[in-house]
Amino acid sequence: MVDKMVTQNQGRRQPYGSFVDVYCSTFSPVYKLQFNPKDKTPKYKQIVHSVITDIERGVLKNNEQLPSISELSVEYYLARDTVEKAYRELRERGYITSVQGKGYYVQSQSTTKLKILLVFNKLSSYKKIIYYAFLKALGDKATVDLQIHHYNARHFQEIIEKNLGKYNYYVVMPHFTQELDKANYLDVLESIPANELVLLDKDVSELGSSPLSVYQNFDKDICEALENAQDLLKKYSRMVLTLPSDGNYPSEIAHGFRSFCINYEKEFSIKENAIDETIQPGTAYVVVEETDLSELVKKVRQSNYELGQEIGIISFNETTLKELLNITVITTDFEAMGYTAASLLLDNKRIKVKNPFYMIRRGSL
């Protein structure tokens, strides 16, 4: 028998992103299955994924009755064979049980874990700190798969389309190439149900929904960190930010730096790198990449200027080497980011949390 989609009773269908939600009104509380009409996944598999996800998420409780095969067939305009095949697989996998003459019931498994897809923009030493803190906070309550989108919205779209409906949560770092049209990745983010989406490192205010978000406010963070160090920066009349345009760094970093310099009447410039920089006394450098940090430290050591007095250096993100070199850093708390996201996710809280950002004062400033 072939599944058919009819146009009757259109009032019973409601749009939900790229999904079509159908409500089984004969059950209390109302149980909702989700289907993505663009998904090439077989319909019976979509039923299986939907039911398993809701069991693992606690939407479907142990011993709760499911719609009958006939009721699902009528409500979703599906062939009975499709629903039977889905229920048979669910029963074989131990997620539901059947009682003759009564119907199908949830048989929740005490060992069931949340399934989480973690999608990073890249895998750096700082991202690894977030990743391991996230895993540690989850403990044995979840399994986590990691994929990298490499700032590519098309690749990100492929990752989500391939995995939509297969995980309880989708934890995303929404950093993409600067010149990319935002609509390209906003549509993909909005295709993920808001209660399943978690944003890490960067918030996306343009989203119509309000997912859980643990983020940095790059603009305000750097401006406030520099303001808090004004007692050290007052001896410098000029400031330079080295920010490569091809590094996919948030443009808000430059905005925050510029705001501080204008507010405190500092001469300033923003440069691609420090290779051609001729250091001048009375200059403080804010450095994003470690290659530029090495270049500046080398130039200071080859000069007659004293680091921390005539030349100042502030580096982004803490490392053990920077601590050993006595370099002042401004950094977010990467471990806190991973821990906070996991804790709020487990508590099923959909709130926005600004991650801590601070300066570690050392001799280079």
N, C-alpha and C positions, 0 to 999 in steps of 0.2 A: 504494500500500500504506500502511496506517495504522500508526503506531508504537503498540506495546502495552507496557504495564508489567505484568508478571506477578508472582506472589507466590512462585514457586519459588526454592529456594536462597537463602532470606533470610539465611542465615549468611554469604553472601558480600558483603552490603551493610553498610556501617558508617556511622554518623551523623557528619557533620562540619559543625557549625553548621547552616545551612539547606541545605547541600549533601548530595548522596548520592554517596559515593565508591565506585567499582567497580574492582577490581583485576584486571588482565589477567595472570593467574598464569603464562601460557605464555611470558612475556618476562622476560628478565633484563638489566639490573635492571628491577624491576617498574615499569611505567608506569601512571600514574593520570590519568584524565580526571575533570573535575568538572562536575556538572550541578546547576543550581538548579531544583528542580521548580516553584517559584513564579515563576520568570522567564518572562516572555512572549516572550523572544527565541526564535526558531526553533531547534530542536535542532541542525540542521546548523551554524548560526551559533555555537552554544555550543561545538561541536567545534572549529570554526575558531579561535575566541578562545582556547580552552584550549591547543591545539597551538602557536599563535603565541606565547602568553605563555610557555610552557615552553621554546620555542626561544630566545626573547629572554633568558630568565632563566638559560639554561644547563642546565636540567634535561634537555632533549633535545639531544644532541650531534650535530655534523655527521656524516652517513653512518649514523646510528643507525636501525635498522629500526623501523617503526611496525607496530602490529597490522594484520592484513589487514582488508578490508571485511567478510568473513564473521565473523571473530573479534570485531570491534567490534559487529557486529549481534547476535551471540549474547550477548556479555558485557553489553551495555547494553539488550538487548531492543528494538533499533531496526530500522526497515525498512532494507534494503540501499540503497534509493534515498537515504535520509537521509545515510548514511555516504559513499556515492559522490559526492553533491553537495558534501559538506564537503571530501573529498579533492580533488575537481576544482578547487574554489576555491583550496585551499592550493597546488595545483600551478600554477595560473594565476598566482598571486601570487608564485611563486618560493620558497615555503617548503619544499616537498617535491618529490621527483622519483619516478618510477616506473620500475622495471626489469622488463621482461616476463618472466614466469615466476618472479620472485623476490619482488616486492612493492613497498612504498612506503618511501622513505628520506628522512631529514631532509637538507635542502639549506640549511644555515645561510647567512645573508647577512652578509658582513663589515661592511656598512653599517647593520645593524639596531641600533636604539637602544632603550633602555628607555623605556617609556611610564609616566609618573607623573601621578597626579591629586592635586593639592594642594587641600585643603579648609580654608579659613581661617574664623574666626568673624567677622572684619571686616577691612577693608583700611585700616589707619592708616599713619602715617609709620613707626612701629616695625615693623609687619608687612612693609612694603615693604623694610626693611633685611634682614629674615630672607629674604624672597623672592629678592632679588637676590644675597645671599650663597649661598643654596641653588643658584641657577642657575649662578653662577660656579664653585662647587665641582664641579658635575656636568659642566661643559664641554660637549663635543659627544657625551657618552655617553648622553644622555637627552633626551626631549622632555617638557615639563611643561605641563599644563593646570591653570588655576586657577579654582576656584569658591568662593563665599562662602555660608555657611549662616545668617549673621546671628543666631546664638544660638538658632535655631529647630530643634528636634529633628525635627519633621515634614519640614521642608525638607531637612535633612541626610539623613533616610531616603530621600527621593525622589532625591537626588543619588546616593547609594550604590546603590540598587536599579537605577537607570538605567544605571549604569556598572560594576557588578560583573562581573568577568570580562573587562573590556576593557583593563585596565591591569596593569602588573607590580607597581606599588606604589601604596598609598593613604596619603598623608601628611595627617594630620588634626590640627587644633587643637580638642580636645574641650571647648570652653567653651560652656555652654548656660545658658538662663535658670535662675536659682537655685531657683525654686519647682517646677521641672519634676521629675517622677518620673524618677529615674535609669534605671529599667528601659527607658524609651522610647529612650534613645540607647545604652545598654549592649547591647541586643539587636542594634542596627544595627552597632555596633563588632564584636561577636562574629560577625556574619555575614561579616566580612572575614577571609580566612585569615590566621592570625597571622604567617606569614612574608611577607605582603604589606602588613601594617599598620605604619605608623610614626606615633607620637604626638609632637606638638610642643607645647612650652610648658607642658603640664600632663599629668602621669601619671594613669592611671586604675587604681587598685589593685584595684578590684572585678572587673576582667577576669579570666576564668579562664585566659587565655593570657598569655604574656609577650612582647609585641611590642617592637621597637626603640622606645626612648623617649628624647627629649632634652627635659628638663623643668625648670621652676622649682618649688621647694618654698616656696610663698608664705608659709606660716606660719613656718617656721624661718628663711627668708631675711631677712625684715624684722626678726625678733627678734635674729638674730645681727648684722645690720648696725647696729642701734641699740646693741647691747652693745659692739660694736667702737668706737663713738663716745661711750662713756660719759664719757671725759675731757672732751668738749665739752658733753655733755648735763647734767653734774652741776650746772651753774649754773642749770638750769631745774627748778623744782619742779612745774610743771604741763605736761601735753602734750595736744594736740588732734589727732585724725585727722579729716580731711574726706574722707568716702567716700560718694558718692551711692548710694542704694539702687537707683536705676533705671539704673545704668550697667553692669550685668552684670559687675561686678568680682568676683574671687574672694573669698569670705567669709573665706578663710584670712588675708587681709591684716589684717583686724580682730582675728583670733585672735592673730596674732603680735605686733601692737601692744599688745594688752591684756596678753599674757604678760610683755612687757618692763616695762610700767608697774607691774604687780603685783610683779614680782621686784625692781624697784629703787625701790619705794615712791614712785611718782610719782602725783600726782593726775591723772586723765585723763578725757577724754570723746571720744565719736565723733559727728561731726555730718555732716549732709547736705551742707552747703556753708559758705562763709565770709561770705556776704552779711550776715547779722545778727550776726556775731561782733564783740564788743567786745574789742579786744586789751588784754591785761594784761601788765605786766612779769613776767618769770620764766616765760613760756610759750614752748614750742617746738611748732611746727605741722608735722605730716606731711601733705603735700598730694598727692592723686592726680591731680586734674584741673587743667589749666593755667588755666582760668578762675578757680578758687579761688586759685591762685598769684598771678595778677594782682591779684585783690581784696585779698589780704593785703599784698602789696608796696605797693600804693597806700595802704592804711590805715597802714602803718608810716611811710611818707614824710609822711603828713599829721599824724603824731603827733610827740611829742618823744622817742620811744624810738629806741634805736640797734639796727639789725638786726645780729644776730650777738653782741649783748651782753645786751640786755634782752628782745629778741624773737628767737626762732630759727625758721628755716624750712628744711625738708627736702622736696624735691620728688621725685616718682617719675619715672624715666626721663630720660636725658640728651638734651639738644638743644643746638644751637649758641647759641640765645638764652639759655638758662640759664647757659651758660658765660660769655657776655658780661655777664650780670647778676650774676655771682658767686654763683649759687645752689647750695647743697649738694644733691647728688642721690644717691638710691639707685637702682640700675639693674641689670638683667641685661645680659649681652653679647649683643645681638640678632644681630650678625654671626656670632659664634661658634656660636649656635644653628643658624643655617642651614647653616653650613659643616660643623659636626659631624654633623648629620643626613644631609647628602648623602654625606659621606665614609664613614660607617658603613653607609649603604645600599649604596653601591658595593662595599664590602667584604663585604656580605652578613652583617653582624653583628647579632644580636638581643640587645642589651644595653640597660640603662638608664643614662643619663648625666645627672647634675645639671649644669645650665648655670651658668656663673660668675655670681655676684651680688655686688655690692660697693658701697661708698660712695665718692663723690668729694667730698672735703672742700673747702669754699670758705667765703667770708666770711659767709654767711648763718646759720652755726651757731656 
